[in-house]
């Protein structure tokens, strides 16, 4: 067998094993922090080579499904994949697709209004309270260095308030992907005031359950933000997503 073919077959075995381990984690109703069996027990259970098992576990660790605890009594421990794990894999793909900031902003323009509309229909009392608190922080710190981060937090909260975790995940992921660009630019005082005005309108529409108004206000906010960035720094929109630069 050619060395390359053997490597491919080994990788496929490790991936198949990783999938089996995930199914067993699910079937056993394991929660984050639960320990999985020790290495020798897993070798006997899955009847694989030690190298294949370790490769499968390393793959799951990179995806945030487990973490490997070192030392005596250590081993694989169940974890919960985070948004950063998703973004790390996504940014690697986008890196080789030559995706740029303009593409990310166009994606935001496409989905953000609908996210706001769903939030108006589904937001809980807890969601509304968190959004209101975030907006108050934005209003208090409108001139501070943390305006962009608080702004992102408001949109993240809105994404999760949509009642669809896919929207929440994608909204948070886009903010992690775009942070590397926007941190180098920042918003003027005038632009911050404009964004705050529209955020107030979005929150009021969400609070009153007016999906159409929420979509309209959010649409104007994100399209205006893109126009602002394009006018102030057009070269920024052409910058590519780079794997390894996600903060």
C-alpha positions in Angstrom: 0.0 0.0 0.0 1.3 3.5 -0.9 2.1 5.7 2.2 -0.4 8.3 1.1 -3.2 5.8 0.8 -2.4 4.4 4.2 -2.5 7.8 5.7 -5.9 8.5 4.2 -7.3 5.2 5.4 -6.0 5.9 8.9 -7.6 9.4 8.9 -10.9 7.9 7.8 -10.8 5.3 10.6 -10.1 8.1 13.2 -13.0 10.2 11.9 -15.3 7.2 12.0 -14.2 6.5 15.5 -14.8 10.1 16.5 -18.3 9.9 15.2 -18.9 6.7 17.2 -17.6 8.4 20.4 -19.9 11.3 19.8 -22.9 9.0 19.4 -21.9 7.2 22.7 -21.6 10.6 24.5 -25.1 11.4 23.3 -26.5 8.0 24.1 -25.0 8.1 27.6 -26.5 11.6 28.2 -23.1 12.9 29.2 -22.9 16.5 30.4 -19.9 18.8 30.2 -17.4 17.8 32.9 -18.3 14.1 32.7 -15.3 11.8 32.3 -15.1 9.3 29.5 -13.6 5.9 30.0 -9.8 5.6 30.3 -7.7 4.8 27.2 -7.4 1.1 27.7 -11.1 0.7 28.2 -11.8 2.7 25.1 -9.3 0.6 23.1 -11.1 -2.6 24.2 -14.6 -1.1 23.5 -13.9 0.2 20.0 -11.2 -2.4 19.0 -8.9 0.1 17.3 -5.2 0.9 17.4 -4.0 3.3 20.1 -2.8 5.7 17.4 -6.3 5.7 15.9 -8.0 6.4 19.2 -5.6 9.3 20.1 -6.1 10.8 16.6 -9.9 10.6 17.1 -9.7 12.2 20.5 -7.5 14.9 19.3 -10.0 15.7 16.5 -12.8 15.9 19.0 -10.7 18.2 21.2 -10.0 20.6 18.3 -13.8 20.7 17.7 -14.4 21.6 21.4 -16.4 18.3 22.1 -13.9 17.1 24.7 -10.8 18.3 26.5 -8.0 16.0 27.4 -7.1 16.3 31.1 -3.4 15.6 31.8 -1.8 14.0 34.8 -2.7 11.0 36.9 -6.3 10.1 36.5 -6.6 12.3 33.5 -8.2 11.5 30.1 -11.0 12.7 27.9 -13.6 15.0 29.6 -16.8 16.0 27.9 -17.0 19.7 27.0 -19.5 21.9 25.2 -18.4 23.3 21.8 -18.4 27.1 21.9 -18.9 29.7 19.2 -15.2 30.2 19.0 -14.7 26.5 18.0 -17.2 27.0 15.1 -15.5 30.3 14.1 -12.1 28.7 14.1 -13.1 26.1 11.6 -15.2 28.5 9.6 -12.4 31.1 9.3 -10.1 28.5 7.9 -12.5 27.7 5.2 -13.2 31.4 4.5 -9.4 32.0 4.4 -9.1 29.6 1.4 -12.3 31.0 -0.2 -10.7 34.5 -0.2 -13.7 35.8 1.7 -13.5 39.5 2.6 -15.1 41.9 5.0 -17.5 43.1 2.3 -18.9 39.6 2.0 -19.4 39.3 5.8 -21.2 42.6 5.9 -23.5 41.6 3.0 -24.3 38.4 4.8 -25.2 40.5 7.9 -27.4 42.8 5.8 -29.2 39.7 4.5 -30.0 38.1 7.8 -30.0 40.8 10.6 -33.4 42.3 9.8 -35.1 38.9 9.9 -33.3 38.1 13.1 -34.7 41.2 14.6 -38.2 40.3 13.3 -38.0 36.9 14.9 -36.8 38.4 18.2 -39.9 40.7 18.2 -42.1 37.6 17.9 -40.2 35.3 20.4 -38.1 37.3 22.8 -38.6 36.3 26.5 -38.8 38.6 29.5 -35.2 37.7 30.2 -34.1 38.5 26.7 -35.8 41.9 26.9 -34.2 42.7 30.2 -30.7 41.7 28.9 -31.2 43.9 25.8 -32.4 46.8 27.8 -29.4 46.6 30.2 -27.0 46.4 27.3 -28.6 49.4 25.6 -28.2 51.4 28.9 -24.5 50.5 29.0 -24.1 51.6 25.4 -25.8 55.0 26.2 -23.6 55.5 29.3 -20.4 54.6 27.4 -21.2 56.1 24.0 -17.9 57.9 24.0 -15.8 55.0 25.5 -13.5 52.5 24.0 -15.9 49.6 24.6 -18.7 51.0 22.4 -18.0 48.5 19.6 -17.9 45.5 22.0 -21.2 46.6 23.7 -22.7 47.1 20.2 -21.7 43.6 19.2 -23.2 42.3 22.5 -26.5 43.9 21.8 -26.7 42.2 18.4 -25.5 38.9 19.9 -28.3 39.1 22.5 -30.8 39.9 19.7 -29.6 36.8 17.8 -30.2 34.5 20.7 -33.5 36.2 21.4 -34.7 35.2 18.0 -35.6 31.8 19.5 -33.4 30.1 16.9 -30.0 29.0 18.1 -28.7 29.0 14.5 -29.3 32.7 14.3 -27.6 33.2 17.6 -24.6 31.2 16.6 -24.3 32.8 13.2 -24.7 36.3 14.6 -22.0 35.8 17.3 -19.7 34.1 14.7 -19.9 37.0 12.3 -19.0 39.4 15.1 -15.9 37.3 16.0 -15.0 37.3 12.3 -15.4 41.0 11.8 -13.8 42.1 15.1 -10.3 42.0 13.6 -11.3 44.6 11.0 -13.6 47.0 13.0 -11.1 47.3 15.9 -8.7 49.1 13.5 -11.3 51.6 12.5 -13.9 52.5 15.1 -16.9 54.7 14.8 -17.1 58.5 14.9 -19.2 60.2 17.5 -21.9 61.0 14.9 -22.0 57.4 13.7 -22.3 56.1 17.2 -25.3 58.5 17.8 -27.0 57.2 14.7 -26.5 53.6 15.6 -27.9 54.2 19.1 -31.0 55.9 17.6 -31.7 52.8 15.5 -30.9 50.4 18.4 -33.5 52.2 20.5 -36.0 51.7 17.7 -35.1 48.0 17.4 -35.5 47.4 21.1 -38.8 49.3 21.2 -40.2 47.2 18.3 -39.0 44.0 19.9 -40.6 45.0 23.2 -43.9 45.7 21.6 -43.8 42.6 19.4 -43.8 44.7 16.1 -41.8 42.4 13.8 -42.1 44.7 10.8 -40.8 47.7 12.6 -37.9 45.7 14.1 -36.9 44.4 10.6 -37.1 47.9 9.1 -35.1 49.6 11.9 -32.4 46.8 11.8 -32.3 46.9 8.0 -31.6 50.7 8.0 -29.0 50.3 10.8 -26.9 47.6 9.2 -27.1 49.0 5.7 -26.1 52.5 7.1 -23.2 50.9 9.0 -21.9 49.2 5.8 -22.2 52.5 3.9 -20.3 54.3 6.7 -17.5 51.8 6.6 -17.3 51.8 2.8 -17.1 55.6 2.7 -14.6 56.0 5.5 -12.3 53.2 4.6 -13.1 51.4 1.3 -9.9 49.5 1.4 -11.0 47.9 4.7 -13.9 46.1 3.0 -11.5 44.4 0.6 -9.4 42.9 3.4 -9.5 39.1 3.5 -10.5 36.9 6.4 -7.3 35.4 7.8 -7.3 32.2 9.8 -5.5 32.5 13.1 -6.4 36.2 13.5 -9.7 35.6 15.3 -9.7 37.1 18.8 
